[in-house]
Amino acid sequence: MEELASVLFSSGEIRERVRALGEAVTADYRGREPVLISVLKGGAMFHADLLRAIDLPASVDFMSISSYGAASSGVVRIMKDLDEDIVGRDVILVEDIVDTGLTATYLLSALGAREPESLEICALLDKSVRRITPVPVKYRGFECPDVFVLGYGLDFEEVYRNLPYIVAVKDMDALAEDPMALAELLEEGEPPVAGPEDRG
C-alpha cells in the first residue's frame, strides 16, 4: 500500500486546522451572520465540520458545478444553484481544494454579481504551486503539494470520500487501472503520516 499512497494530512491534523479556521471565522464575523456556501460534492465534509467549529449564527447553502470544455479551462456549468438570495449577506465560499484558481475565480465572479455584502474563500487545501490566476484565499487549511489527493471528501471515481484523513497518491497509473487499488484504506485503521520527503 505504501508504494501506492501515503498519508499527507492525518485526521488529527485536519481536526486541529478546522478548529483553528472556525475560531478565525468566529472572530472576524462577530456580530454578523455569515452564510457558508459549499461546492458539492468534495467540500461537503469540510463544510459540515467547519460549520460546527464556528460559534456564531451561520447559515448554509450549496452549489453543484460541472466542468466542460478543456479540463483546465475553469469554465463550468452550474448544475445546482443556491436556494437563498445572498444580496447584502456576508458570504464564505467553502472549497475543498483550490489549485489553478480558474474555477474559484469563476465562482467568485458569479457570486459577486449577486451583490453580497462581503465574499471570501475558505479552502481546506491550497495547491498554490498550480496557480494560473491569483485567488484571494483568506482562510487556508493546508498548503498542498503538487500531488493527487484523496480522502476527507476528495474522491477518485466517487470512492474514498469517507476517509477521515487525506492521502497523496504516488502511483496514478495503478489507481487509474484499478480504482479500488486503495480499498484497504477504507477497511483498516489510519496509517502513520508520511515523512517530509513524501509530503512534497
C-alpha positions as CSV (number, residue, x, y, z in Angstrom):
1,M,0.0,0.0,0.0
2,E,2.8,2.4,0.8
3,E,4.1,2.3,-2.8
4,L,0.6,3.5,-4.0
5,A,-0.2,6.2,-1.5
6,S,0.8,7.8,1.8
7,V,-1.0,9.9,4.4
8,L,-0.5,13.6,3.7
9,F,-2.7,15.1,6.5
10,S,-3.9,13.0,9.4
11,S,-7.4,13.1,10.8
12,G,-6.0,14.8,13.9
13,E,-4.2,17.5,11.9
14,I,-7.4,18.1,10.0
15,R,-9.4,18.4,13.2
16,E,-7.0,21.0,14.6
17,R,-6.9,23.1,11.4
18,V,-10.6,23.1,11.1
19,R,-11.0,24.1,14.7
20,A,-8.5,27.0,14.1
21,L,-10.3,28.1,11.0
22,G,-13.6,28.1,12.8
23,E,-12.1,30.3,15.5
24,A,-10.8,32.7,12.9
25,V,-14.1,33.0,11.2
26,T,-15.9,33.4,14.6
27,A,-13.5,36.3,15.5
28,D,-13.8,38.0,12.1
29,Y,-17.6,37.8,11.8
30,R,-18.5,38.6,15.3
31,G,-21.9,40.4,15.3
32,R,-22.7,39.1,11.8
33,E,-24.4,36.0,10.4
34,P,-22.3,34.6,7.6
35,V,-23.6,32.1,5.0
36,L,-21.3,29.3,4.2
37,I,-21.6,28.1,0.6
38,S,-20.3,24.6,-0.2
39,V,-19.4,23.4,-3.7
40,L,-20.7,19.8,-3.9
41,K,-19.5,17.2,-3.6
42,G,-15.9,17.4,-2.5
43,G,-16.4,20.2,0.0
44,A,-19.3,18.8,1.9
45,M,-17.3,17.1,4.7
46,F,-15.1,20.1,5.3
47,H,-18.2,22.4,5.1
48,A,-20.0,20.4,7.8
49,D,-17.0,20.3,10.2
50,L,-16.2,24.0,9.7
51,L,-19.8,24.9,10.4
52,R,-19.6,23.1,13.7
53,A,-16.4,24.9,14.6
54,I,-18.0,28.4,14.2
55,D,-19.6,29.9,17.3
56,L,-21.9,32.3,15.5
57,P,-25.3,32.2,13.9
58,A,-24.5,30.9,10.5
59,S,-26.5,29.5,7.6
60,V,-25.5,27.2,4.8
61,D,-26.2,26.8,1.1
62,F,-24.9,24.6,-1.7
63,M,-23.9,24.8,-5.3
64,S,-23.0,22.0,-7.7
65,I,-20.9,22.7,-10.8
66,S,-19.7,20.6,-13.7
67,S,-16.6,21.5,-15.8
68,Y,-16.9,21.5,-19.6
69,G,-14.5,22.3,-22.4
70,A,-10.8,21.7,-21.6
71,A,-10.3,20.2,-18.2
72,S,-8.1,23.0,-17.1
73,S,-10.1,25.9,-18.6
74,G,-12.0,26.7,-15.4
75,V,-15.2,27.0,-17.5
76,V,-18.1,25.5,-15.5
77,R,-21.8,24.9,-15.8
78,I,-23.9,25.5,-12.6
79,M,-25.8,22.2,-12.1
80,K,-27.4,23.3,-8.8
81,D,-27.7,26.9,-7.8
82,L,-28.2,28.5,-4.4
83,D,-31.6,28.2,-2.7
84,E,-31.4,31.6,-1.0
85,D,-30.7,35.1,-2.1
86,I,-27.3,36.4,-1.0
87,V,-27.8,40.1,-1.6
88,G,-26.4,42.0,1.4
89,R,-25.1,38.8,3.0
90,D,-21.6,38.0,4.3
91,V,-20.7,35.0,2.2
92,I,-17.9,32.5,2.7
93,L,-17.2,30.2,-0.3
94,V,-16.0,26.9,1.3
95,E,-13.8,24.9,-1.1
96,D,-12.2,21.5,-0.6
97,I,-9.2,22.5,-2.8
98,V,-8.1,25.5,-4.8
99,D,-5.4,24.7,-7.4
100,T,-5.2,26.6,-10.7
101,G,-7.6,29.2,-9.4
102,L,-9.7,29.3,-12.6
103,T,-12.8,27.7,-11.2
104,A,-12.6,29.7,-7.9
105,T,-12.3,32.9,-10.0
106,Y,-15.4,32.0,-11.9
107,L,-17.3,31.3,-8.7
108,L,-16.2,34.5,-7.1
109,S,-17.4,36.4,-10.2
110,A,-20.7,34.6,-10.3
111,L,-21.4,35.1,-6.6
112,G,-20.0,38.6,-6.6
113,A,-22.5,39.6,-9.3
114,R,-25.3,38.8,-6.8
115,E,-24.2,41.7,-4.6
116,P,-23.2,40.1,-1.3
117,E,-22.0,42.4,1.5
118,S,-18.7,40.6,1.5
119,L,-17.3,37.5,-0.2
120,E,-14.3,35.4,1.0
121,I,-12.8,32.0,0.3
122,C,-12.1,29.3,2.9
123,A,-10.2,26.4,1.4
124,L,-9.1,23.2,3.2
125,L,-6.2,22.7,0.7
126,D,-4.4,25.4,-1.3
127,K,-2.4,23.9,-4.1
128,S,-0.8,27.3,-5.0
129,V,2.0,25.6,-6.9
130,R,-0.5,25.0,-9.7
131,R,-2.0,28.5,-9.6
132,I,-2.7,30.1,-13.0
133,T,-4.7,33.1,-11.8
134,P,-4.4,34.8,-8.4
135,V,-7.1,33.9,-5.9
136,P,-7.6,35.6,-2.6
137,V,-7.8,32.6,-0.2
138,K,-8.5,34.3,3.2
139,Y,-8.8,31.2,5.2
140,R,-6.4,28.3,4.4
141,G,-6.2,24.9,6.0
142,F,-3.1,23.5,4.5
143,E,-0.7,24.3,1.7
144,C,-0.9,21.3,-0.6
145,P,2.0,19.9,-2.7
146,D,1.5,19.2,-6.4
147,V,0.2,15.6,-5.9
148,F,-3.2,13.9,-6.4
149,V,-5.0,13.7,-3.1
150,L,-7.9,11.6,-1.8
151,G,-10.0,11.5,1.3
152,Y,-12.0,13.8,3.6
153,G,-14.4,14.5,0.8
154,L,-12.0,14.1,-2.1
155,D,-12.6,11.2,-4.4
156,F,-11.5,9.1,-7.3
157,E,-14.3,7.6,-9.3
158,E,-16.6,8.5,-6.3
159,V,-14.6,6.3,-4.0
160,Y,-12.5,7.3,-0.9
161,R,-14.5,10.4,0.1
162,N,-15.2,8.8,3.5
163,L,-11.6,8.5,4.6
164,P,-11.2,10.7,7.7
165,Y,-7.7,11.7,6.5
166,I,-6.1,12.8,3.3
167,V,-3.6,10.7,1.3
168,A,-1.2,11.6,-1.5
169,V,-1.4,9.1,-4.4
170,K,2.0,8.0,-5.6
171,D,1.0,5.8,-8.5
172,M,-1.8,7.3,-10.5
173,D,-1.4,4.7,-13.3
174,A,-2.2,1.9,-10.8
175,L,-5.2,3.8,-9.5
176,A,-6.5,4.6,-13.0
177,E,-6.2,0.9,-13.9
178,D,-8.0,-0.2,-10.8
179,P,-10.0,2.5,-8.9
180,M,-10.2,0.1,-5.9
181,A,-6.5,-0.3,-5.6
182,L,-6.5,1.6,-2.4
183,A,-9.6,-0.1,-0.9
184,E,-7.6,-1.4,2.0
185,L,-7.5,2.2,3.3
186,L,-11.3,2.0,3.8
187,E,-11.1,-1.2,5.8
188,E,-8.1,-0.6,8.0
189,G,-7.1,1.9,10.7
190,E,-5.4,5.2,9.8
191,P,-1.8,4.7,8.7
192,P,1.0,6.9,10.1
193,V,1.7,10.3,8.4
194,A,4.3,10.3,5.7
195,G,7.7,11.8,6.3
196,P,8.7,15.2,4.8
197,E,10.1,13.5,1.7
198,D,6.6,12.1,0.8
199,R,4.8,15.3,1.6
200,G,6.3,17.2,-1.2
